[in-house]
């Protein structure tokens, strides 16, 4: 089968023939029908993460937002059969630690990150193995396409988990989203669906226009005005603010724009400039009772509520899919992310 392989950090991924995977006793193999191209793939391609002992190894097959059809089933698997259509979360739990048992498999004590470590080759490949499939695999409704499900990927589900489960969002709250890439636009769409008022912040007018189409009530073009002052002036400060980019400036802007007892949600990962460390106004955060929340993926046990919202057309992740490419197009699309030259969510279509 063909796959996109990391040969050197920052160099184009190599499209090569590799052996097809066989399922472990607890796993299944899917024929990949679609896989999102995520900024986390870009971080992996750049070699980021060594400061958190999270650098992707050379030789890795990248890709972590797949949907497809089961073609092989391990002998211990009970709830999945050949021909089932499934999606796969990137944060793979094993199903038996206290976090998995309590519905928090996205932070499994011995969890695996699909496409980011050697034990779980990724889904920029014609087939991909899914370990602990009875716990991790998510059955797709008949009317949800693989392209739309790949559009959910880690960005959409991370944004949903952040706002529906991690933050204490109440309909009518003001939610500020800093950065209108894939995860930022997902957060805007989710916040709007959950009844919040949304302020979108970005440097790019085209991305701000997409943000308005997805439900943003207010937009701020960064650098044209002071972001924190503008949000406090317009709406009295945000109740919840999301850093969807991960640089020091957006993290600080997110915290500064909050009203008293506001909640900051960190979704973006840092680059090699911050190296995982951002200076924060901790005294002011203490005095104003600001909450700092992290959010990573979503537990597979919570996918059902999200899929029900899709079935009712409350959420439409397909609206965020702006481009589909073949597997051969992946290296160029990752390179385009270096200058923020992508918009919305792009997906590899294996059909």
C-alpha positions in Angstrom: 0.0 0.0 0.0 1.0 3.7 -0.4 1.8 5.9 2.5 3.3 9.3 3.3 6.4 8.9 5.5 8.4 11.4 7.5 12.0 11.1 6.2 13.5 14.3 7.7 12.1 17.2 9.6 10.9 20.0 7.3 11.6 18.0 4.2 8.7 16.8 1.9 7.1 13.6 3.1 8.0 10.6 0.9 5.1 8.7 -0.8 6.2 5.1 -0.7 5.0 1.5 -0.9 4.9 -0.1 2.6 3.4 -3.4 3.8 -0.3 -3.5 4.7 -0.9 -3.8 8.5 -2.4 -6.9 10.1 -4.7 -6.5 13.1 -3.6 -7.2 16.6 -6.0 -9.5 18.5 -7.6 -6.3 20.0 -7.4 -4.3 16.8 -9.0 -3.8 13.4 -7.6 -2.5 10.1 -9.6 0.0 8.0 -9.3 0.9 4.4 -8.8 4.6 4.7 -11.4 6.6 2.8 -10.5 10.1 4.0 -8.1 11.7 6.5 -7.8 15.3 7.6 -4.6 17.3 7.2 -4.1 19.0 10.5 -1.7 21.6 11.9 -0.6 19.0 14.4 0.7 17.1 11.4 2.6 20.2 10.5 4.1 20.4 14.0 5.1 16.7 13.7 6.6 17.3 10.2 8.6 20.3 11.6 10.0 18.1 14.5 8.4 20.1 17.2 7.6 18.7 20.6 11.0 17.6 21.9 10.6 20.0 24.8 7.7 17.9 25.9 9.2 14.5 25.1 6.7 14.4 22.2 8.8 14.6 19.1 7.6 12.3 16.3 10.2 9.8 15.2 11.8 9.8 11.8 10.2 7.1 9.6 6.7 7.7 11.0 3.6 7.5 8.8 1.8 10.7 9.7 -2.0 11.4 9.6 -4.4 11.1 12.5 -7.9 12.1 11.4 -9.1 9.0 9.5 -12.5 7.5 8.5 -12.9 4.4 6.5 -14.3 0.8 6.2 -13.1 -2.2 8.3 -11.3 -4.8 6.2 -9.8 -7.0 8.9 -10.8 -7.8 12.5 -8.7 -9.1 15.4 -9.9 -12.3 17.1 -10.6 -10.6 20.4 -12.8 -7.8 18.9 -16.5 -8.2 19.7 -18.3 -5.0 18.5 -16.9 -4.5 15.0 -17.3 -6.5 11.8 -15.8 -6.4 8.3 -17.6 -3.7 6.3 -18.4 -1.4 9.2 -17.7 2.2 8.6 -15.8 3.8 11.4 -14.0 7.0 12.5 -10.9 6.9 14.7 -9.9 9.4 17.4 -6.2 10.3 17.4 -6.0 10.0 21.2 -6.3 6.2 21.6 -7.2 4.8 25.0 -6.6 1.2 26.1 -10.0 1.1 27.9 -9.0 -0.2 31.3 -7.2 2.6 33.3 -9.2 4.7 35.7 -9.5 7.6 33.2 -10.8 5.3 30.5 -13.3 3.7 32.9 -14.5 7.1 34.0 -15.1 8.4 30.4 -11.8 10.2 30.0 -10.0 8.0 27.5 -8.5 11.0 25.7 -6.0 11.2 28.7 -5.5 7.4 29.1 -2.5 6.7 31.4 -1.0 4.5 28.7 -2.7 6.0 25.7 -1.4 6.1 22.2 -1.4 9.0 19.7 -2.3 7.8 16.2 0.3 8.9 13.7 2.6 10.5 16.3 4.5 7.5 17.7 6.0 4.3 16.2 3.6 2.0 17.8 0.7 3.4 15.9 1.5 4.3 12.2 -0.8 7.0 10.9 -3.5 7.4 8.3 -1.8 9.1 5.5 -1.9 5.6 4.1 -4.3 3.4 2.2 -4.9 1.3 5.3 -4.4 2.0 9.0 -4.5 -0.2 12.1 -6.7 0.8 15.0 -5.7 -0.8 18.4 -8.1 -1.5 21.2 -10.9 -1.1 18.6 -13.8 -2.0 20.8 -13.0 1.0 22.9 -11.7 3.4 20.3 -13.6 2.8 17.0 -16.6 5.1 16.5 -19.3 3.7 14.2 -20.5 6.2 11.6 -24.1 6.9 10.8 -25.1 6.0 7.2 -25.7 9.6 6.2 -22.3 10.9 7.5 -19.7 10.8 4.8 -16.1 9.8 5.4 -15.0 13.3 4.1 -17.3 15.0 6.6 -16.1 12.7 9.4 -12.4 13.3 8.5 -13.4 17.0 8.7 -14.4 16.4 12.3 -10.9 15.0 12.9 -9.0 16.1 15.9 -9.7 19.8 15.4 -13.5 19.7 15.5 -13.8 17.2 18.3 -11.1 19.0 20.3 -13.1 22.2 20.0 -16.3 20.5 20.8 -14.9 18.8 23.9 -13.3 22.0 25.0 -16.6 24.0 24.9 -19.1 21.3 25.7 -17.2 19.4 28.4 -14.2 21.4 29.7 -15.5 25.0 29.8 -18.6 26.0 31.7 -20.4 27.5 28.7 -23.9 28.9 29.2 -26.0 30.0 26.2 -25.6 33.7 25.7 -22.0 33.8 26.9 -19.5 35.7 24.9 -16.8 33.4 23.5 -13.6 34.9 21.9 -11.7 32.7 19.5 -8.1 33.8 18.7 -7.0 32.3 15.4 -9.3 31.2 12.6 -7.5 28.1 11.3 -9.2 24.7 11.3 -9.5 24.4 15.1 -10.5 28.1 15.5 -13.2 27.9 12.9 -14.4 24.6 14.5 -14.6 26.4 17.9 -16.6 29.2 16.3 -19.1 26.8 14.7 -19.4 24.8 17.9 -19.8 27.8 20.2 -22.5 29.2 17.9 -24.3 25.8 18.0 -24.2 25.7 21.8 -25.9 29.1 22.0 -22.9 31.4 22.6 -22.2 34.7 21.1 -18.8 34.6 19.3 -16.0 37.1 18.6 -13.5 35.9 16.0 -9.9 37.3 15.9 -7.5 36.8 13.0 -5.1 38.6 10.8 -6.7 37.5 7.5 -9.9 39.1 6.2 -10.9 36.1 4.2 -10.7 33.8 7.3 -12.8 36.4 9.3 -15.4 36.2 6.5 -15.6 32.5 6.9 -15.9 32.9 10.6 -18.9 35.1 10.1 -20.5 32.5 7.8 -20.0 29.9 10.6 -21.6 32.0 13.3 -19.3 34.7 14.5 -21.3 37.7 15.7 -18.2 40.1 15.9 -14.9 40.0 14.2 -11.6 41.7 15.0 -8.7 42.0 12.6 -5.6 41.6 14.7 -3.0 44.4 14.4 -5.7 46.9 13.4 -6.8 47.4 17.0 -5.9 46.4 20.5 -7.6 43.0 20.9 -8.2 43.0 24.7 -9.4 46.6 24.8 -11.7 46.1 21.9 -13.3 43.0 23.4 -13.8 44.7 26.8 -15.2 47.8 25.1 -17.6 45.9 22.8 -19.0 43.2 25.1 -17.5 43.8 28.6 -15.0 41.1 28.2 -15.3 37.5 27.1 -16.8 34.8 29.4 -14.7 32.2 27.6 -11.7 32.7 25.4 -9.9 30.2 23.2 -6.3 30.3 22.0 -6.6 28.3 18.8 -3.1 29.1 17.5 -0.6 28.5 20.3 1.8 31.4 20.1 2.7 33.5 23.1 0.8 36.6 21.8 -2.5 34.8 21.2 -2.3 33.0 24.6 -1.8 36.3 26.4 -4.5 38.1 24.3 -6.9 35.4 25.2 -6.3 35.7 28.9 -6.3 39.6 28.9 -9.6 39.8 27.0 -11.5 37.9 29.8 -13.9 39.4 32.2 -13.8 38.6 35.9 -14.0 34.8 36.6 -13.5 34.2 32.9 -12.2 30.9 31.4 -9.2 30.6 29.1 -9.1 27.4 27.0 -5.8 26.4 25.4 -6.2 24.4 22.1 -3.2 25.5 20.0 0.2 23.9 20.6 3.3 26.0 20.8 6.1 26.3 18.2 9.8 26.1 18.6 9.8 29.7 19.5 7.9 29.2 22.7 9.0 25.6 23.2 6.0 24.8 25.4 6.4 27.7 27.8 4.4 31.0 27.8 4.7 33.7 30.4 1.3 34.5 32.0 0.0 37.3 34.3 -0.6 34.9 37.2 -1.2 37.6 39.9 -3.9 39.2 37.8 -5.4 35.8 37.0 -5.5 35.0 40.7 -7.1 38.4 41.6 -9.7 38.1 38.9 -10.3 34.3 39.4 -9.4 33.4 35.9 -9.5 29.7 35.0 -6.9 28.2 32.6 -8.1 25.0 30.9 -6.3 22.6 28.5 -8.3 20.4 26.1 -7.0 17.5 24.0 -9.1 15.5 21.6 -12.3 14.0 22.9 -13.1 10.7 24.8 -14.5 8.2 22.3 -17.3 7.5 24.7 -18.6 11.1 24.0 -18.7 10.9 20.2 -22.3 9.8 20.3 -23.6 13.2 21.4 -21.6 14.9 18.7 -22.9 12.5 16.0 -26.5 13.1 17.1 -25.9 16.9 16.6 -24.7 16.1 13.1 -27.7 14.0 12.4 -30.0 16.9 13.4 -27.9 19.4 11.3 -27.1 21.4 14.4 -23.5 21.0 13.5 -22.2 20.7 9.9 -18.4 20.0 9.9 -18.5 19.5 6.2 -18.9 23.3 5.9 -15.3 23.7 7.1 -13.9 21.4 4.5 -12.4 23.7 1.9 -10.2 21.4 -0.2 -9.7 17.7 -0.9 -6.4 16.3 -2.3 -4.9 13.0 -3.2 -2.3 11.3 -1.0 0.3 12.8 -3.4 -0.9 16.3 -2.5 -0.1 16.0 1.3 3.5 17.2 1.2 2.5 20.5 -0.5 -0.4 21.1 1.8 1.7 20.7 4.9 4.3 23.1 3.4 1.5 25.7 2.8 0.8 25.7 6.5 4.2 27.2 7.2 2.9 30.6 5.9 -0.7 30.0 7.0 -1.5 29.4 3.4 -4.5 27.1 4.1 -8.0 27.9 5.0 -10.5 25.8 6.9 -10.0 22.1 6.9 -8.3 20.2 4.1 -8.8 16.4 3.6 -7.1 13.6 1.8 -9.7 11.8 -0.3 -8.6 8.2 -1.0 -11.5 7.3 -3.3 
